[in-house]
Amino acid sequence: MKQITTILAILTCIYSGNVSAQRYTAGVKGGISIPNLSAGGTNSPLSEGYKSRIGSDFGIYVERHFTKIFSVSVGLEYSEQGGKKNGFQALPASAITAQLPPALENLAQAFPPYIYSDYNNTAKLNYLLIPMLARFGWKLGADSPFKFNLGVGPFAGFLVKAKQETSATGSLYFDKAGTIKAHDALLGALIQQGVPQDQAQAILSQLPLNSLPSANTNIKPDTHTFNLGLMGFIGFSYTFGSNTLFVEGGGNYGLLKIQQNAVNGENRIGAGVVTLGYAFSF
């Protein structure tokens, strides 16, 4: 009980201390996001190999100052996340088996879990982030208008949009080494089932085995719409009157996997961010 009383006393001092030292700041910022999907945990060929892409990041925040050095802010931030990977890579066999006519559903058994092709793949996931940051700022001189700033804290993220843009440039293969063409393997499977070769060729000509068509797929139904993570930044600011201009560099990292189904592997969002902003005190 004594410990609880002490904690409450400390919190009371923080939030209701010297009124003359307390003031508020509201700000707006915008810049570039350099997101990447990091793979971790139970992975699959679908979740590995993503690299950074370029996106945007902008938001607003309100900050409460408790001392000349320490403040706390709450914000709303629109952050473009995701990643890209181009070249020879895996895709789910369902990209083809879903197109099989009912009479050929048994042919799906001839497919491995993943098929491979040379194509471009970009995952775009856009979030609304609500960060709560502890901020610290030190003037670069007693009377200097310049200040060094840093901040760190958690965020809650809400998925707004998720899509995957793909464009294939090569044939489909059944192996990662690119030695077993899907067309040849399926042709053999049909012939083994007693289908005449010319008829088997006609059947396979209806499937996109030489190159998958370009697609823009909504993957939000397969993605968790909520995330938690950590965010931090360092920066410099210039204050004139009640106005402040600032530049910040930092990043964010999601602690929860984004996929709903483990068969797609486990990726986490994250991005490096550089922003410029304006704030005013009141």
C-alpha positions in Angstrom: 0.0 0.0 0.0 2.9 2.3 0.8 4.4 1.7 -2.6 1.2 2.4 -4.4 0.8 5.7 -2.4 4.4 6.7 -3.4 3.7 6.0 -7.1 0.5 8.0 -7.0 2.3 10.8 -5.4 5.0 10.8 -8.1 2.5 10.8 -10.9 0.6 13.6 -9.2 3.8 15.7 -9.1 4.5 15.0 -12.8 1.0 15.9 -14.0 0.2 18.8 -11.7 3.6 20.2 -10.7 4.7 23.7 -11.5 1.9 25.1 -13.6 4.2 27.8 -15.0 6.4 25.1 -16.5 3.5 23.4 -18.3 2.5 24.3 -21.8 1.2 22.6 -25.0 2.5 22.3 -28.5 0.6 21.2 -31.6 2.5 20.1 -34.7 2.2 18.7 -38.2 4.9 16.8 -40.1 5.5 14.9 -43.3 8.2 13.1 -45.2 9.3 9.8 -46.6 9.0 6.3 -45.2 11.4 3.5 -46.2 9.5 0.4 -45.1 10.5 -3.2 -45.2 8.8 -6.4 -44.2 11.0 -8.4 -41.8 10.6 -12.1 -41.7 10.7 -13.9 -38.4 9.3 -16.9 -36.6 7.7 -19.5 -38.8 8.6 -18.5 -42.3 7.7 -19.8 -45.7 9.1 -18.9 -49.1 6.3 -16.4 -49.5 7.5 -14.2 -46.6 11.2 -14.2 -47.2 13.4 -11.9 -49.3 11.5 -8.6 -49.1 13.5 -5.4 -49.5 12.7 -1.7 -48.8 10.5 0.4 -50.9 9.7 4.1 -50.8 6.5 5.4 -49.2 5.2 8.5 -47.4 4.6 9.3 -43.8 2.7 12.3 -42.4 0.8 13.1 -39.3 -0.2 15.5 -36.5 0.4 15.5 -32.8 -0.3 17.3 -29.5 2.5 17.6 -26.9 2.4 18.5 -23.3 5.5 19.9 -21.7 6.1 19.1 -18.0 9.6 20.6 -17.7 12.0 22.4 -20.0 13.4 19.1 -21.0 10.6 16.5 -20.7 7.3 16.2 -22.5 4.7 13.6 -23.7 2.9 13.6 -27.0 0.0 11.8 -28.6 -0.4 11.8 -32.4 -2.1 10.4 -35.4 0.1 9.3 -38.3 -0.5 7.9 -41.7 2.3 5.5 -42.5 2.9 3.5 -45.8 4.5 0.2 -44.9 5.3 -3.0 -46.9 8.2 -4.1 -49.1 9.1 -5.5 -52.5 11.0 -8.4 -54.0 11.8 -8.8 -57.7 13.2 -11.8 -59.4 12.8 -15.6 -59.1 10.6 -16.3 -56.1 7.8 -18.4 -54.7 4.1 -18.0 -55.0 1.3 -20.2 -53.7 0.2 -23.0 -55.9 -3.4 -21.8 -55.4 -2.6 -19.1 -57.9 -3.0 -21.8 -60.6 -5.1 -24.5 -58.9 -7.9 -22.0 -58.2 -8.3 -21.6 -62.0 -8.7 -25.4 -62.7 -12.1 -26.3 -64.0 -14.2 -28.8 -61.9 -13.4 -31.6 -64.2 -9.6 -31.2 -63.5 -9.7 -30.6 -59.7 -7.7 -33.8 -59.2 -4.9 -32.2 -61.1 -4.2 -30.0 -58.1 -2.7 -33.0 -56.4 0.2 -32.8 -58.9 1.2 -29.3 -57.6 3.8 -28.8 -54.8 2.8 -26.3 -52.0 4.7 -23.5 -53.8 5.5 -22.8 -57.4 8.2 -20.4 -58.7 8.5 -17.8 -61.3 10.5 -14.7 -62.2 8.3 -11.8 -61.4 7.9 -8.4 -59.5 6.1 -8.4 -56.2 5.2 -5.3 -54.1 3.3 -5.5 -50.9 1.7 -2.2 -49.9 0.2 -1.9 -46.4 -1.0 1.5 -45.2 -1.6 2.1 -41.5 -3.0 4.7 -39.2 -0.6 4.8 -36.2 -1.4 6.3 -32.8 1.9 6.9 -31.1 2.4 8.0 -27.5 6.0 9.2 -27.1 8.1 10.4 -24.2 10.1 13.3 -25.6 13.3 15.0 -24.4 14.9 18.2 -25.7 18.1 20.0 -24.9 19.1 23.5 -26.1 22.4 23.7 -27.9 23.3 26.7 -25.8 21.8 28.7 -22.9 20.2 31.3 -25.3 20.2 29.2 -28.5 17.0 28.8 -30.5 18.3 25.4 -31.6 17.5 22.2 -29.7 18.4 18.5 -29.9 15.4 16.3 -29.5 14.7 12.6 -29.1 11.6 10.6 -28.4 10.5 7.0 -27.9 7.4 5.1 -27.1 4.7 2.6 -28.2 2.2 2.9 -31.0 -1.1 1.2 -31.9 -1.6 0.6 -35.6 -4.8 0.2 -37.6 -4.6 -1.2 -41.1 -6.3 1.0 -43.7 -5.4 -0.7 -46.9 -3.4 -3.8 -48.0 -2.7 -4.9 -51.5 -0.2 -6.9 -53.5 0.9 -5.9 -56.9 2.5 -8.6 -59.1 3.7 -8.8 -62.6 5.4 -12.0 -63.9 8.1 -12.0 -66.6 8.8 -15.8 -66.9 7.5 -19.3 -67.0 6.3 -21.2 -63.9 8.4 -23.9 -62.3 7.8 -26.6 -59.7 11.2 -26.2 -58.0 13.2 -23.4 -56.5 16.2 -24.2 -58.8 14.0 -23.5 -61.9 14.6 -26.9 -63.6 11.1 -28.4 -63.6 8.7 -26.5 -65.8 5.2 -26.5 -64.5 3.9 -27.2 -68.0 6.1 -30.3 -68.5 5.2 -31.7 -65.0 1.5 -31.2 -65.5 1.7 -32.6 -69.1 3.2 -35.8 -67.7 0.6 -36.0 -64.9 -2.3 -35.7 -67.4 -0.7 -38.4 -69.7 -0.4 -40.7 -66.7 -4.1 -40.2 -66.0 -4.8 -41.5 -69.5 -5.4 -38.1 -71.2 -4.2 -38.1 -74.9 -1.2 -35.8 -75.4 -2.9 -33.5 -77.8 -5.9 -33.1 -75.5 -3.5 -32.6 -72.5 -1.7 -29.8 -74.5 -5.1 -28.2 -75.2 -6.0 -28.3 -71.5 -2.7 -26.8 -70.4 -2.9 -24.0 -73.0 -5.8 -22.6 -71.0 -3.7 -22.2 -67.9 -1.3 -19.2 -67.4 1.8 -21.5 -67.1 4.1 -19.5 -69.4 3.6 -16.3 -67.5 1.2 -15.2 -64.8 -0.9 -12.1 -65.7 -0.3 -8.9 -63.8 -2.5 -8.6 -60.7 -3.5 -6.0 -58.1 -4.8 -8.2 -55.2 -6.6 -7.0 -52.1 -4.8 -8.9 -49.2 -6.5 -7.1 -46.3 -8.8 -10.1 -45.6 -5.6 -12.2 -45.0 -3.9 -9.6 -42.8 -4.4 -8.6 -39.2 -6.0 -5.2 -39.0 -4.4 -4.3 -35.6 -0.8 -4.0 -34.6 1.3 -2.8 -31.7 4.9 -1.5 -32.0 7.6 0.8 -30.9 8.7 4.1 -32.4 11.6 6.4 -31.9 13.3 9.4 -33.4 16.1 11.9 -33.0 16.1 15.4 -34.5 16.9 19.1 -34.4 14.5 22.1 -34.1 14.6 25.8 -34.4 12.3 27.9 -32.3 11.3 31.6 -33.0 8.6 33.0 -30.8 5.9 30.4 -30.3 6.8 28.7 -33.6 9.1 25.8 -34.2 10.6 24.2 -37.4 12.1 20.7 -37.0 13.6 17.8 -38.8 13.4 14.2 -37.4 14.9 10.9 -38.4 13.8 7.6 -36.8 11.8 4.5 -37.3 9.0 2.2 -36.3 8.7 -1.5 -35.8 5.6 -3.7 -35.4 5.7 -6.3 -32.7 2.8 -8.5 -34.1 2.9 -10.6 -37.2 0.7 -9.3 -40.0 -0.4 -12.6 -41.6 -3.6 -14.3 -40.3 -2.6 -17.7 -41.7 0.8 -19.1 -40.7 1.0 -20.9 -44.1 2.0 -17.5 -45.5 4.8 -17.2 -43.1 5.3 -14.4 -40.5 6.3 -10.8 -41.4 6.4 -7.7 -39.3 6.1 -4.2 -40.5 8.8 -1.6 -39.9 10.2 1.5 -41.6 12.8 4.2 -41.4 11.3 7.6 -41.5 12.6 11.1 -42.2 10.2 14.1 -41.7 10.1 17.8 -41.7 7.6 19.7 -39.5 6.1 22.8 -38.0 4.8 23.3 -34.5 3.4 26.1 -32.4 3.1 26.5 -28.6 0.1 27.7 -26.7 
